[in-house]
Amino acid sequence: MSNDRPDRAIDPTADLRADLTGAIGLQAWGAGLGVGASFALNLGQPNLSRPRWGQWRLRVSRTAWRIETPTSVLTASEYSHGEIDAAVATLDGKVLVDADAELPSLSAVFSFADGTQVKTFSVDADGDHWRLFRPDGLVRIAGPDGFWVLRSSDSPSTDRRRR
Amino acid sequence: MNDSSLQMTGPAADLHADLTGAFGLPVWGSSLRLNSSFRMDLGQPCSTDPPRGQWRLRVYAAAWRLETSKAVLGGSGLIREDRQAVVAMLDGKVLVGSDVQLPSLSATFFFSDATRLKLFSQTRGPHHWVLFRPDGMVRVAGPDCSWSLQDDTPDQDSEVHGLSGSQPVRVGPRLTWVAPSFAPRPLVGGSLRINLDEHPGATVVQQPGTRHMVTLPGGVEVDCYTDAAGQTRYVETAPSWYVPHPVLEAAVAGATYAVHPVDGRFAVVLCTDEQARLVEIVADPVAPVGSYGPGGHPLAGLLGGWPGRVSPAALLGSLGASVGEGLGRLGAWLAEAVSRGQHVQVRLQVFYEGAGAVPAGVRADWSVDGQAAAESFANA
């Protein structure tokens, strides 16, 4: 369980960029809506055991989020289902160029070559705000109360919910 | 933060100018409104009833978070009781700065104790947030990326008033719903989480005075609040893809079903009587009519406009297409009146013959600029 404890002195942007080593410069694919307003996108080769997953897979779930360009908002977490679905799909083919995560909220920004950005905004809700699955079988998890861990994606999830 | 205004342009500079005179003043009157919307005041109380500060920030559909540089103090994703506590923390904080991000018009307000209030636009609007100024003007962020300064009319602050008791419920400028059956959430002493997504066979045993947070198969979340006798009195859910499940299918007697707003708009509230029959509907008639799709109830278009997203569908299942058409016509007509600047009040009651379980029809009572009228739509 010690792996599940958030580090006290963390640099989430450095960690996230390290997690994405090898993914910068790759095209997103398989971007699609999940349950409710959650969505996921893939980078890299399809995962052998999970062909619909890439080597990297970002899943944004229990957080507010927005997809925007420098001049317009394409969609956000409370848009209608149809609008979200259409706008999320446009992420396919976009080339990831950078990512950062801010303290203390662990809200993240994923930037693409054409200026499009995926921005998450943690609202202190229960559950994981977003997860980044890596090719080495580890998963980066950002959650409430500064929950920031890297652990095996096979590990059972722990219930950190507090409401 | 004031010095940085020299470099500000566009909305950031506008907001800074709007707040001229407010920097250095303490916040007062912070109050959570419907769901996660809230307001806070700055400056002297104005002679309105209830009193309003010279400046009032009203956060509508934006997600929000209060934080320091080291810790998140809370945000719009918390349960209501915790949200309320976080909003109350704003009182007494001294405003020292502000900022606005483009293109989303997400705003940040900075306080002297190094806390900051961050707003995050996540809907089309109509309003992400608004700021009332002492000169009678209102800064409006939304819909979408529109940024404007408008006249302050008495309706500007009326988008969603609290859902308490028999108070009228305003769901938009110039539009008020009257719903005497509306019951507030029961006060609860604790919460219980039931995950039927991970444990589909689990049995839900209701506890008195408790908030039951149920995750249905597929991840849809429903909160059921029980009173001191253990009776469910309030069911709250998000407009999610319809998932048939007994928790939503079985109508509960004397309860209020509230579906959260989407796109910054009130979605729908349904009230049942002691026979678990639907007796009141509160919804936004300006929503597009007829946009329902496979799996969606014909009234879904009227009651929110999202295919299949009116979750307590069982409550609406006994209302047929004739009611939907009638309410659709009325909704379109009332929407025109609202768009002309007229003031509209609406009440929708479902009526029955005797103790019958199937509705005989829906009676609509409305007034436009004080002119009252009513019409009944038979459930054929």
Interface residues (C-beta under 8 A of the other chain):
Chain A: V35 G36 S38 R62 T63 A64 W65 R66 E68 T69 P70 T71 S72 V73 A76 S77 E78 Y79 S80 H81 L103 P104 S105 F121 S122 V123 D124 A125 D126 P144 D145 G146 R161 R163
Chain B: A61 A63 W64 R65 E67 T68 S69 K70 A71 V72 G74 G75 S76 G77 L78 I79 D82 L102 P103 S104 S106 K118 F120 S121 Q122 T123 R124 D144 C145 S191 R193 M213 G218 G219 V220 A238 S240 W241 V262 D263 G264 G305 W306 P307 R309
